[in-house]
Amino acid sequence: MKRKIVFIISFLLIVLSFNACEPLGTCKVCRQVTYEVGGGVISEGAETEYCDAALIAIEAKGDIFVNNTRISWECR
């Protein structure tokens, strides 16, 4: 009987350890895009995955306007 209890507890710990490696928060893939005001895309940055606090910081940033260009973050 003790052997079964030890086996069950061991099995549960192993199963929980597999899930512990996954991120607990939300993650999105974001890139920085530069637009010409009133026109199309000038350039696109590389897509990078951001999670938790870094994602919140990026989503909180507003668009940046320099002369006739607009720089913004797009996340999916």
HUSULVEN-V886785 format. One record per residue. N is the residue number from 1. RES is the residue in three letters. SS is DSSP state (H for helix, E for strand, L for the rest). NEAR is the number of other ideal C-beta (glycine too) atoms within 12 Angstrom. D_FIRST is the distance of its C-alpha to the first C-alpha in Angstrom with 2 decimals. Layout:
n = <N | N>
res = <RES | RES>
ss = <SS | SS>
near = <NEAR | NEAR>
d_first = <D_FIRST | D_FIRST>
This chain:
n = <1 | 2 | 3 | 4 | 5 | 6 | 7 | 8 | 9 | 10 | 11 | 12 | 13 | 14 | 15 | 16 | 17 | 18 | 19 | 20 | 21 | 22 | 23 | 24 | 25 | 26 | 27 | 28 | 29 | 30 | 31 | 32 | 33 | 34 | 35 | 36 | 37 | 38 | 39 | 40 | 41 | 42 | 43 | 44 | 45 | 46 | 47 | 48 | 49 | 50 | 51 | 52 | 53 | 54 | 55 | 56 | 57 | 58 | 59 | 60 | 61 | 62 | 63 | 64 | 65 | 66 | 67 | 68 | 69 | 70 | 71 | 72 | 73 | 74 | 75 | 76>
res = <MET | LYS | ARG | LYS | ILE | VAL | PHE | ILE | ILE | SER | PHE | LEU | LEU | ILE | VAL | LEU | SER | PHE | ASN | ALA | CYS | GLU | PRO | LEU | GLY | THR | CYS | LYS | VAL | CYS | ARG | GLN | VAL | THR | TYR | GLU | VAL | GLY | GLY | GLY | VAL | ILE | SER | GLU | GLY | ALA | GLU | THR | GLU | TYR | CYS | ASP | ALA | ALA | LEU | ILE | ALA | ILE | GLU | ALA | LYS | GLY | ASP | ILE | PHE | VAL | ASN | ASN | THR | ARG | ILE | SER | TRP | GLU | CYS | ARG>
ss = <L | H | H | H | H | H | H | H | H | H | H | H | H | H | H | H | H | H | H | L | L | L | L | L | L | L | E | E | E | E | E | E | E | E | E | E | L | L | L | L | E | E | E | E | L | L | L | E | E | E | E | H | H | H | H | H | H | H | H | H | L | L | L | E | E | E | L | L | E | E | E | E | E | E | E | L>
near = <7 | 8 | 9 | 10 | 11 | 12 | 13 | 14 | 14 | 14 | 14 | 14 | 14 | 13 | 12 | 13 | 12 | 11 | 12 | 11 | 8 | 12 | 15 | 10 | 14 | 17 | 20 | 22 | 18 | 26 | 22 | 24 | 24 | 25 | 23 | 17 | 18 | 8 | 11 | 13 | 18 | 19 | 16 | 17 | 18 | 11 | 16 | 19 | 19 | 27 | 21 | 16 | 13 | 21 | 23 | 18 | 14 | 25 | 20 | 12 | 18 | 11 | 16 | 16 | 14 | 14 | 11 | 13 | 20 | 24 | 25 | 26 | 30 | 24 | 25 | 15>
d_first = <0.00 | 3.81 | 5.31 | 5.26 | 6.53 | 8.78 | 9.92 | 10.86 | 12.61 | 14.31 | 15.45 | 16.91 | 18.69 | 20.18 | 21.41 | 22.95 | 24.63 | 26.48 | 27.98 | 29.01 | 31.76 | 33.63 | 36.43 | 35.65 | 39.26 | 41.85 | 43.83 | 47.11 | 49.45 | 52.84 | 56.22 | 59.54 | 62.41 | 66.14 | 68.44 | 72.19 | 73.20 | 74.38 | 73.34 | 70.46 | 67.86 | 69.25 | 66.07 | 62.29 | 59.87 | 56.75 | 53.65 | 50.95 | 47.61 | 47.50 | 44.58 | 44.22 | 47.01 | 49.06 | 49.05 | 50.12 | 52.93 | 54.23 | 54.14 | 56.02 | 58.86 | 61.97 | 64.35 | 66.77 | 70.38 | 72.67 | 76.14 | 75.53 | 71.91 | 68.66 | 65.43 | 62.18 | 58.44 | 56.87 | 53.12 | 51.13>
